[in-house]
Structures are given as structure tokens and as C-alpha cells.
Amino acid sequence: MNGFTLVDYSAFGLWILISLLLSYLIVRKLNFFGGEKKTQKALTIGLVAGHLLYLIWKKIWLFIVN
């Protein structure tokens, strides 16, 4: 049993786009964290990496449970 569905993968792909938009709005438009482009990139990487870590954890948890 894989445990991942098309919904999981499409939600992650959509999250990448949402995280880019969120980081742009937070850093550039609202001028949080100094408004620098490097900060925007770091925030985007953090948001995407956090969700990637979730997918890895889910895979490990499904392996343990099964």
C-alpha cells in the first residue's frame, strides 16, 4: 500500500504555488522581515521544506503502522 494519493501530490504542488504567493505578500507587500528578496526566498524554501518534511514523515509513519 502506497498511502499517498493523487490528492496528496496535487495538494503539495499547489502548496508550492501558495507558498510563493504567501512569501511574496508577507515579505514584499507587507514589508515584513526587511522586504529583501533573499528573505523572500528563505521564507519560500522554509514553507516548502516544512511540507516536504510532512510528506516524508507521513511515509515513515505509514511504513511503521503497516
Residue, then its C-alpha position, 0 to 999 in steps of 0.5 A: m500500500n502506497g498511502f499517498t494519493l493523487v490528492d496528496y501530490s496535487a495538494f503539495g504542488l499547489w502548496i508550492l504555488i501558495s507558498l510563493l504567493l504567501s512569501y511574496l505578500i508577507v515579505r514584499k507587500l507587507n514589508f515584513f522581515g526587511g522586504e529583501k528578496k533573499t528573505q523572500k526566498a528563505l521564507t519560500i524554501g522554509l514553507v516548502a521544506g516544512h511540507l516536504l518534511y510532512l510528506i516524508w514523515k507521513k511515509i515513515w509513519l505509514f511504513i511503521v503502522n503497516 
